[in-house]
Each structure stands twice: as C-alpha cells, then as structure tokens.
C-alpha cells in the first residue's frame, strides 16, 4: 500500500480509503472487526464514515462510527488510524436536506467525537452544501474547530466546483483554514445523467478535474468501483442481464473502457478491478478512492490497487482508446 500526505495537512493517509457504511450494520460487529483488521494488515489506515451511517437500515443510530470507535479502543490503534467522518448530514425523512447551521454542525461534531471515542477527528467533511448559506459561516465554524483541536483538517462532500472555489477563496482571503479535500461520485465508469436519482450528489466532471489540478486539491471519490462494474468477468449481454442495478453505467463508453481494462489487466497480471481504480491515480493531484467490500477477499483484491500505478499513456488508452 502506498501512502501520501494530503496536501495542506500533516495527514499521511493510505492511497486506498475504506468506506464503512456497512460496518456494524450489514456486517455484524465480529465481521466488521475482521474487515477493519484485514484492511490494516493490508497496509490501509484511512477510514471514511459518517454520523448517519447506516441509520437507514439499523436501529442503532450512528452504528458505523460507534463500531469504529469500539474497534480502535480495543485495538489501541487510534494514533495509527486516519478517521474521516461527515457532519451536516441530510435527513430526508424529516424533509431536512440542508443542515449546515452553526448549531447543527456543532451538534453533529460533538456526536461524532463521542461515537468515535476520540478527542480529535482527523478529517471532517461537510456532507452536503446549502447554496443559500454564505460559505463564510461554514468555513468560520470549521476553522474554529481546528483551532480548538476538535478536528485536524476538513473537506467538502457533494459540493459544486463553483462553491468549492468560493469557499477556498474566502478562507485564503481571511487567513483561515480551508478545504483540503473534496468528495464526489467518480469512477472510471461515467454514470448516465438520468441514472442518478439523488440530485444532491456531485459527479466528477471536467471543470472539477481542472480545479483539482489547478489548486492541487485532493480528491476522495465515493462509488469509485462503480458498484463492481469492472469486477465481473461477464460479457456485455451477461452483465446487463445479471446486474440491472448497474444500469446507470450501461453505455458504449463504459463498455469500451471495460474491454480495455480487461486487456491491460491481462497484460500486467492484475485484477481488472484494481486496474480500474489505478486509472484514478493517474492524475496530477492526490487521489484516495473510497472502496467498499462485502468480504475480506474482495477487500484484498481492491487494496491491490493501492500499490498499482499505470503509465499516463496506459491510463489515457483505457479512458479514450487512443
């Protein structure tokens, strides 16, 4: 596993980030601990969770954070783990999609600190944006939390590039801490525009890529494996029949990329899923893909991408065919 320091921070994180929405819920506590232990054994140290994981399917609220907190305490490994969690979480069941007031953020941060059993969160994310709220309010609050020692650094998730640019410009002009990283939906497979039901999700596009390159802003993409689109040795017809849930990725561009991923994987002796992740690393800025695994075998396969790097021309060939 390769490591890289997140720009503008002192956080030295594994290039693969483990998504933990299933920790403590879909995976019971014993299996969750096994998954976390295996990730560490494979060289990983970067975890991504959220205050609301997985409230939609578990009676225990914030079960992901609570399970991670218990695991770190039992393993006594807090100083070796980079924990990122999210606040300002939307509550659609209550009709509250924007929860970014100072009071709401303070509430969420204190809950996360308690759930994780830590005094400081390494990387704190704003889970959504509220375009009607001045960026100065949120940056001021997060800056204060860094000064207070409650968080080390902070980033944004599902923000438009225009709002990210506005927030960073404000933080620099005010001499305050600013966003060090951005979370967006991004994988080698581009989703069909009409295939994403949640319109509050931000998808990586060319303008966002350009800003990341210009500002050297770290990208920590979710859905980086496109739901396993590149991990199944099926023909196009077989994949369309077997996995209709991946329909948002069914288009000629992605199936062309799938074919070239398999070609390159065969040439270098790597798993296609690892090659697809490695394409994301071939950027002029830091990238830490968030992976999701149901088994430790899948986890090992995905973590293999943590040390795989492709030449720029190979990554370009996979993406464009040229």
C-alpha positions as a Markdown table, in Angstrom:
| # | Residue | x | y | z |
|---|---|---|---|---|
| 1 | Unk | 0.0 | 0.0 | 0.0 |
| 2 | Unk | 1.3 | 3.4 | -0.9 |
| 3 | Unk | 0.9 | 6.4 | 1.3 |
| 4 | Unk | 0.6 | 10.1 | 0.5 |
| 5 | Unk | 0.3 | 13.2 | 2.7 |
| 6 | Unk | -2.9 | 15.1 | 1.9 |
| 7 | Unk | -1.8 | 18.5 | 0.6 |
| 8 | Unk | -2.0 | 21.4 | 3.1 |
| 9 | Unk | -2.2 | 18.9 | 6.0 |
| 10 | Unk | 0.1 | 16.7 | 8.0 |
| 11 | Unk | -2.2 | 13.7 | 7.4 |
| 12 | Unk | -0.3 | 10.7 | 6.0 |
| 13 | Unk | -3.0 | 8.5 | 4.5 |
| 14 | Unk | -3.1 | 5.2 | 2.6 |
| 15 | Unk | -3.9 | 5.7 | -1.1 |
| 16 | Unk | -7.0 | 3.4 | -0.6 |
| 17 | Unk | -9.7 | 4.6 | 1.8 |
| 18 | Unk | -12.1 | 2.1 | 3.3 |
| 19 | Unk | -15.7 | 3.0 | 3.1 |
| 20 | Unk | -17.6 | 1.9 | 6.2 |
| 21 | Unk | -21.3 | 2.3 | 5.6 |
| 22 | Unk | -21.8 | -1.4 | 6.2 |
| 23 | Unk | -19.7 | -1.6 | 9.4 |
| 24 | Unk | -21.9 | -2.6 | 12.3 |
| 25 | Unk | -25.0 | -3.0 | 10.2 |
| 26 | Unk | -24.8 | -5.2 | 7.1 |
| 27 | Unk | -21.7 | -6.6 | 8.7 |
| 28 | Unk | -22.1 | -7.6 | 12.3 |
| 29 | Unk | -19.6 | -6.5 | 14.9 |
| 30 | Unk | -17.3 | -9.6 | 14.6 |
| 31 | Unk | -17.2 | -9.4 | 10.8 |
| 32 | Unk | -16.7 | -5.6 | 11.0 |
| 33 | Unk | -13.7 | -6.0 | 13.3 |
| 34 | Unk | -12.3 | -8.7 | 10.9 |
| 35 | Unk | -12.8 | -6.3 | 7.9 |
| 36 | Unk | -11.1 | -3.5 | 9.7 |
| 37 | Unk | -8.2 | -5.7 | 10.9 |
| 38 | Unk | -7.7 | -7.0 | 7.4 |
| 39 | Unk | -7.6 | -3.5 | 6.0 |
| 40 | Unk | -4.9 | -2.6 | 8.4 |
| 41 | Unk | -3.0 | -5.8 | 7.7 |
| 42 | Unk | -3.1 | -4.9 | 4.0 |
| 43 | Unk | -1.5 | -1.6 | 4.8 |
| 44 | Unk | -4.5 | 0.6 | 5.0 |
| 45 | Unk | -5.1 | 3.3 | 7.6 |
| 46 | Unk | -7.7 | 5.7 | 6.1 |
| 47 | Unk | -11.4 | 5.2 | 7.1 |
| 48 | Unk | -14.4 | 7.0 | 5.7 |
| 49 | Unk | -17.6 | 7.1 | 7.8 |
| 50 | Unk | -20.4 | 9.5 | 8.7 |
| 51 | Unk | -22.7 | 10.4 | 11.6 |
| 52 | Unk | -25.6 | 8.9 | 9.7 |
| 53 | Unk | -24.1 | 5.6 | 8.6 |
| 54 | Unk | -26.2 | 3.4 | 8.5 |
| 55 | Unk | -29.3 | 5.0 | 10.0 |
| 56 | Unk | -31.5 | 4.0 | 7.1 |
| 57 | Unk | -31.2 | 0.2 | 7.9 |
| 58 | Unk | -30.2 | -0.1 | 11.5 |
| 59 | Unk | -32.0 | 0.6 | 14.8 |
| 60 | Unk | -28.7 | 1.7 | 16.4 |
| 61 | Unk | -28.0 | 5.2 | 15.2 |
| 62 | Unk | -24.5 | 6.1 | 14.0 |
| 63 | Unk | -23.6 | 2.4 | 14.2 |
| 64 | Unk | -20.7 | 2.7 | 11.9 |
| 65 | Unk | -19.0 | 5.4 | 14.0 |
| 66 | Unk | -19.7 | 3.6 | 17.2 |
| 67 | Unk | -18.3 | 0.3 | 15.9 |
| 68 | Unk | -15.1 | 2.0 | 14.6 |
| 69 | Unk | -14.7 | 3.8 | 18.0 |
| 70 | Unk | -15.1 | 0.5 | 19.9 |
| 71 | Unk | -12.6 | -1.2 | 17.5 |
| 72 | Unk | -10.0 | 1.5 | 17.9 |
| 73 | Unk | -10.3 | 1.4 | 21.6 |
| 74 | Unk | -10.0 | -2.4 | 21.8 |
| 75 | Unk | -7.0 | -2.5 | 19.3 |
| 76 | Unk | -5.4 | 0.6 | 20.9 |
| 77 | Unk | -4.5 | 1.8 | 17.5 |
| 78 | Unk | -6.1 | 5.3 | 17.4 |
| 79 | Unk | -2.8 | 7.0 | 16.6 |
| 80 | Unk | -2.2 | 4.8 | 13.6 |
| 81 | Unk | -5.7 | 5.4 | 12.0 |
| 82 | Unk | -6.8 | 8.3 | 9.9 |
| 83 | Unk | -10.6 | 8.8 | 10.6 |
| 84 | Unk | -12.7 | 10.9 | 8.3 |
| 85 | Unk | -16.4 | 11.4 | 9.2 |
| 86 | Unk | -19.2 | 13.6 | 8.0 |
| 87 | Unk | -21.5 | 16.2 | 9.6 |
| 88 | Unk | -24.2 | 18.4 | 8.3 |
| 89 | Unk | -25.9 | 15.1 | 7.2 |
| 90 | Unk | -29.2 | 15.5 | 5.4 |
| 91 | Unk | -32.3 | 14.0 | 7.0 |
| 92 | Unk | -34.7 | 13.4 | 4.0 |
| 93 | Unk | -37.2 | 11.5 | 6.2 |
| 94 | Unk | -37.7 | 14.7 | 8.1 |
| 95 | Unk | -37.6 | 16.9 | 5.0 |
| 96 | Unk | -34.3 | 18.4 | 6.1 |
| 97 | Unk | -31.8 | 18.2 | 3.2 |
| 98 | Unk | -29.7 | 21.1 | 4.4 |
| 99 | Unk | -28.4 | 21.0 | 8.0 |
| 100 | Unk | -25.4 | 23.4 | 8.0 |
| 101 | Unk | -26.2 | 26.0 | 10.6 |
| 102 | Unk | -23.6 | 26.5 | 13.3 |
| 103 | Unk | -25.9 | 24.8 | 15.8 |
| 104 | Unk | -26.5 | 21.7 | 13.6 |
| 105 | Unk | -22.8 | 21.4 | 12.8 |
| 106 | Unk | -21.9 | 21.7 | 16.5 |
| 107 | Unk | -24.4 | 19.0 | 17.4 |
| 108 | Unk | -23.1 | 16.6 | 14.7 |
| 109 | Unk | -19.5 | 17.2 | 15.5 |
| 110 | Unk | -20.0 | 16.5 | 19.2 |
| 111 | Unk | -21.9 | 13.4 | 18.5 |
| 112 | Unk | -19.2 | 12.1 | 16.2 |
| 113 | Unk | -16.5 | 12.8 | 18.7 |
| 114 | Unk | -18.5 | 10.8 | 21.3 |
| 115 | Unk | -19.3 | 7.9 | 19.0 |
| 116 | Unk | -15.7 | 7.5 | 17.8 |
| 117 | Unk | -14.4 | 7.9 | 21.4 |
| 118 | Unk | -11.8 | 10.4 | 20.2 |
| 119 | Unk | -10.8 | 13.9 | 21.2 |
| 120 | Unk | -9.9 | 14.9 | 17.6 |
| 121 | Unk | -11.2 | 13.9 | 14.2 |
| 122 | Unk | -8.6 | 13.7 | 11.5 |
| 123 | Unk | -10.7 | 14.8 | 8.6 |
| 124 | Unk | -14.2 | 16.3 | 9.0 |
| 125 | Unk | -16.4 | 16.5 | 6.0 |
| 126 | Unk | -19.5 | 18.6 | 5.2 |
| 127 | Unk | -21.8 | 16.0 | 3.8 |
| 128 | Unk | -23.7 | 18.4 | 1.6 |
| 129 | Unk | -23.8 | 22.1 | 0.7 |
| 130 | Unk | -26.6 | 24.7 | 1.3 |
| 131 | Unk | -26.2 | 27.1 | -1.6 |
| 132 | Unk | -28.3 | 29.7 | 0.2 |
| 133 | Unk | -25.9 | 29.9 | 3.1 |
| 134 | Unk | -22.7 | 32.0 | 2.9 |
| 135 | Unk | -19.6 | 29.9 | 2.7 |
| 136 | Unk | -18.0 | 32.2 | 5.3 |
| 137 | Unk | -20.4 | 30.8 | 8.0 |
| 138 | Unk | -19.2 | 27.2 | 7.5 |
| 139 | Unk | -15.5 | 28.0 | 7.0 |
| 140 | Unk | -15.5 | 30.2 | 10.1 |
| 141 | Unk | -17.0 | 27.3 | 12.2 |
| 142 | Unk | -14.7 | 24.7 | 10.9 |
| 143 | Unk | -11.7 | 27.0 | 11.3 |
| 144 | Unk | -12.6 | 27.4 | 15.0 |
| 145 | Unk | -12.8 | 23.7 | 15.4 |
| 146 | Unk | -9.3 | 23.2 | 14.1 |
| 147 | Unk | -8.0 | 25.9 | 16.5 |
| 148 | Unk | -9.9 | 24.2 | 19.3 |
| 149 | Unk | -8.3 | 20.9 | 18.4 |
| 150 | Unk | -11.5 | 19.0 | 17.7 |
| 151 | Unk | -10.6 | 18.4 | 14.1 |
| 152 | Unk | -7.3 | 18.4 | 12.3 |
| 153 | Unk | -8.5 | 19.3 | 8.8 |
| 154 | Unk | -11.7 | 19.5 | 6.8 |
| 155 | Unk | -13.2 | 19.0 | 3.4 |
| 156 | Unk | -16.5 | 19.0 | 1.5 |
| 157 | Unk | -18.6 | 16.3 | 0.0 |
| 158 | Unk | -21.1 | 16.8 | -2.9 |
| 159 | Unk | -20.3 | 20.5 | -3.4 |
| 160 | Unk | -20.3 | 22.2 | -6.8 |
| 161 | Unk | -16.9 | 23.3 | -8.1 |
| 162 | Unk | -18.2 | 26.9 | -8.0 |
| 163 | Unk | -19.0 | 26.7 | -4.3 |
| 164 | Unk | -15.7 | 25.0 | -3.6 |
| 165 | Unk | -13.8 | 27.7 | -5.3 |
| 166 | Unk | -15.8 | 30.4 | -3.5 |
| 167 | Unk | -15.1 | 28.7 | -0.1 |
| 168 | Unk | -11.4 | 28.3 | -0.7 |
| 169 | Unk | -11.1 | 31.9 | -2.0 |
| 170 | Unk | -12.8 | 33.1 | 1.2 |
| 171 | Unk | -10.5 | 31.0 | 3.5 |
| 172 | Unk | -7.4 | 32.3 | 1.8 |
| 173 | Unk | -8.5 | 35.9 | 1.9 |
| 174 | Unk | -9.5 | 35.7 | 5.6 |
| 175 | Unk | -6.3 | 33.8 | 6.5 |
| 176 | Unk | -8.2 | 30.8 | 7.8 |
| 177 | Unk | -8.0 | 27.1 | 7.3 |
| 178 | Unk | -9.8 | 25.9 | 4.2 |
| 179 | Unk | -10.9 | 22.7 | 2.4 |
| 180 | Unk | -8.1 | 20.3 | 1.9 |
| 181 | Unk | -10.1 | 17.7 | 0.0 |
| 182 | Unk | -13.3 | 17.0 | -1.9 |
| 183 | Unk | -15.6 | 14.0 | -2.1 |
| 184 | Unk | -17.6 | 13.4 | -5.2 |
| 185 | Unk | -19.0 | 10.5 | -7.2 |
| 186 | Unk | -16.3 | 9.4 | -9.5 |
| 187 | Unk | -15.0 | 6.2 | -11.1 |
| 188 | Unk | -13.7 | 5.1 | -14.4 |
| 189 | Unk | -17.3 | 4.4 | -15.4 |
| 190 | Unk | -19.2 | 7.5 | -16.2 |
| 191 | Unk | -22.9 | 7.3 | -15.0 |
| 192 | Unk | -25.7 | 8.1 | -17.3 |
| 193 | Unk | -27.1 | 11.6 | -16.4 |
| 194 | Unk | -30.6 | 10.2 | -15.9 |
| 195 | Unk | -29.3 | 7.2 | -13.8 |
| 196 | Unk | -28.7 | 9.1 | -10.6 |
| 197 | Unk | -31.9 | 9.6 | -8.6 |
| 198 | Unk | -30.3 | 11.7 | -5.8 |
| 199 | Unk | -29.8 | 15.0 | -7.5 |
| 200 | Unk | -27.8 | 16.3 | -4.5 |
| 201 | Unk | -24.9 | 14.1 | -5.4 |
| 202 | Unk | -22.0 | 15.8 | -7.1 |
| 203 | Unk | -20.4 | 13.9 | -10.0 |
| 204 | Unk | -16.8 | 14.5 | -11.2 |
| 205 | Unk | -16.7 | 16.5 | -14.4 |
| 206 | Unk | -14.1 | 18.2 | -16.4 |
| 207 | Unk | -14.4 | 21.6 | -14.7 |
| 208 | Unk | -14.0 | 19.9 | -11.3 |
| 209 | Unk | -10.9 | 17.9 | -12.5 |
| 210 | Unk | -9.4 | 21.2 | -13.8 |
| 211 | Unk | -9.9 | 22.9 | -10.4 |
| 212 | Unk | -8.4 | 20.0 | -8.6 |
| 213 | Unk | -5.3 | 20.2 | -10.8 |
| 214 | Unk | -5.0 | 24.0 | -10.6 |
| 215 | Unk | -5.4 | 24.1 | -6.8 |
| 216 | Unk | -3.8 | 20.8 | -6.0 |
| 217 | Unk | -6.9 | 19.8 | -4.2 |
| 218 | Unk | -7.1 | 16.1 | -3.0 |
| 219 | Unk | -9.9 | 14.0 | -4.4 |
| 220 | Unk | -11.5 | 11.3 | -2.2 |
| 221 | Unk | -14.1 | 9.8 | -4.6 |
| 222 | Unk | -17.0 | 7.6 | -3.5 |
| 223 | Unk | -18.5 | 4.9 | -5.8 |
| 224 | Unk | -15.0 | 4.6 | -7.1 |
| 225 | Unk | -15.6 | 1.0 | -8.1 |
| 226 | Unk | -18.8 | 1.7 | -10.0 |
| 227 | Unk | -20.7 | -0.9 | -7.9 |
| 228 | Unk | -18.4 | -3.6 | -9.2 |
| 229 | Unk | -18.9 | -2.8 | -12.9 |
| 230 | Unk | -15.2 | -3.7 | -13.6 |
| 231 | Unk | -15.0 | -6.7 | -11.3 |
| 232 | Unk | -17.2 | -9.2 | -13.1 |
| 233 | Unk | -15.8 | -11.4 | -15.9 |
| 234 | Unk | -19.1 | -11.2 | -17.9 |
| 235 | Unk | -19.9 | -10.2 | -21.4 |
| 236 | Unk | -21.9 | -7.0 | -22.0 |
| 237 | Unk | -25.1 | -9.0 | -22.6 |
| 238 | Unk | -24.4 | -11.2 | -19.5 |
| 239 | Unk | -23.7 | -8.1 | -17.3 |
| 240 | Unk | -26.8 | -6.3 | -18.5 |
| 241 | Unk | -28.9 | -9.3 | -17.6 |
| 242 | Unk | -27.2 | -10.3 | -14.3 |
| 243 | Unk | -26.8 | -6.8 | -12.8 |
| 244 | Unk | -29.6 | -4.5 | -13.8 |
| 245 | Unk | -28.7 | -2.4 | -10.7 |
| 246 | Unk | -25.6 | -1.2 | -12.6 |
| 247 | Unk | -27.8 | 0.2 | -15.4 |
| 248 | Unk | -26.7 | 3.7 | -14.7 |
| 249 | Unk | -23.3 | 2.6 | -16.1 |
| 250 | Unk | -24.6 | 0.8 | -19.2 |
| 251 | Unk | -23.4 | 2.8 | -22.1 |
| 252 | Unk | -21.0 | 2.4 | -25.0 |
| 253 | Unk | -18.2 | 4.5 | -23.4 |
| 254 | Unk | -18.1 | 2.4 | -20.3 |
| 255 | Unk | -18.3 | -1.0 | -22.0 |
| 256 | Unk | -15.4 | 0.2 | -24.2 |
| 257 | Unk | -13.4 | 1.0 | -21.1 |
| 258 | Unk | -14.3 | -2.3 | -19.6 |
| 259 | Unk | -12.9 | -4.1 | -22.6 |
| 260 | Unk | -9.6 | -2.1 | -22.4 |
| 261 | Unk | -9.4 | -2.6 | -18.6 |
| 262 | Unk | -9.5 | -6.4 | -19.1 |
| 263 | Unk | -6.9 | -6.1 | -21.9 |
| 264 | Unk | -4.5 | -4.2 | -19.7 |
| 265 | Unk | -5.2 | -6.4 | -16.7 |
| 266 | Unk | -4.2 | -9.4 | -18.7 |
| 267 | Unk | -1.0 | -7.8 | -19.9 |
| 268 | Unk | 0.2 | -6.8 | -16.5 |
| 269 | Unk | -1.2 | -9.6 | -14.4 |
| 270 | Unk | -3.5 | -7.6 | -12.3 |
| 271 | Unk | -7.2 | -7.8 | -11.4 |
| 272 | Unk | -9.5 | -5.7 | -13.7 |
| 273 | Unk | -11.0 | -4.0 | -10.6 |
| 274 | Unk | -7.5 | -2.9 | -9.5 |
| 275 | Unk | -6.7 | -1.6 | -12.9 |
| 276 | Unk | -9.9 | 0.5 | -13.0 |
| 277 | Unk | -9.0 | 2.0 | -9.6 |
| 278 | Unk | -5.4 | 2.6 | -10.7 |
| 279 | Unk | -6.7 | 4.9 | -13.6 |
| 280 | Unk | -7.9 | 7.3 | -10.9 |
| 281 | Unk | -4.4 | 7.5 | -9.5 |
| 282 | Unk | -3.0 | 8.7 | -12.9 |
| 283 | Unk | -3.9 | 12.3 | -12.1 |
| 284 | Unk | -1.7 | 15.3 | -11.4 |
| 285 | Unk | -3.3 | 15.7 | -7.9 |
| 286 | Unk | -3.7 | 13.4 | -4.9 |
| 287 | Unk | -6.5 | 10.8 | -5.2 |
| 288 | Unk | -7.7 | 8.4 | -2.4 |
| 289 | Unk | -10.5 | 6.2 | -3.8 |
| 290 | Unk | -13.1 | 5.0 | -1.3 |
| 291 | Unk | -13.7 | 1.3 | -1.7 |
| 292 | Unk | -16.5 | -0.8 | -0.4 |
| 293 | Unk | -16.1 | -4.6 | 0.3 |
| 294 | Unk | -18.5 | -7.2 | 1.5 |
| 295 | Unk | -15.8 | -9.8 | 2.1 |
| 296 | Unk | -12.2 | -9.8 | 3.1 |
| 297 | Unk | -11.4 | -11.4 | -0.3 |
| 298 | Unk | -12.9 | -8.5 | -2.1 |
| 299 | Unk | -11.0 | -6.2 | 0.2 |
| 300 | Unk | -7.7 | -7.8 | -0.7 |
| 301 | Unk | -8.5 | -7.5 | -4.4 |
| 302 | Unk | -9.3 | -3.8 | -4.1 |
| 303 | Unk | -6.4 | -3.0 | -1.9 |
| 304 | Unk | -4.0 | -4.4 | -4.5 |
| 305 | Unk | -4.7 | -1.2 | -6.4 |
| 306 | Unk | -3.1 | 0.7 | -3.5 |
| 307 | Unk | 0.4 | -0.1 | -4.9 |
| 308 | Unk | -0.5 | -0.3 | -8.6 |
| 309 | Unk | 0.3 | 2.7 | -10.8 |
| 310 | Unk | -0.2 | 3.0 | -14.6 |
| 311 | Unk | 1.8 | 5.0 | -17.0 |
| 312 | Unk | 0.0 | 8.1 | -18.2 |
| 313 | Unk | -0.3 | 6.7 | -21.7 |
| 314 | Unk | -1.8 | 3.5 | -20.5 |
| 315 | Unk | -4.4 | 5.3 | -18.3 |
| 316 | Unk | -5.3 | 7.5 | -21.3 |
| 317 | Unk | -5.7 | 4.5 | -23.5 |
| 318 | Unk | -8.1 | 2.8 | -21.1 |
| 319 | Unk | -10.1 | 6.0 | -20.9 |
| 320 | Unk | -10.2 | 7.1 | -24.5 |
| 321 | Unk | -9.0 | 4.1 | -26.6 |
| 322 | Unk | -6.2 | 6.3 | -28.0 |
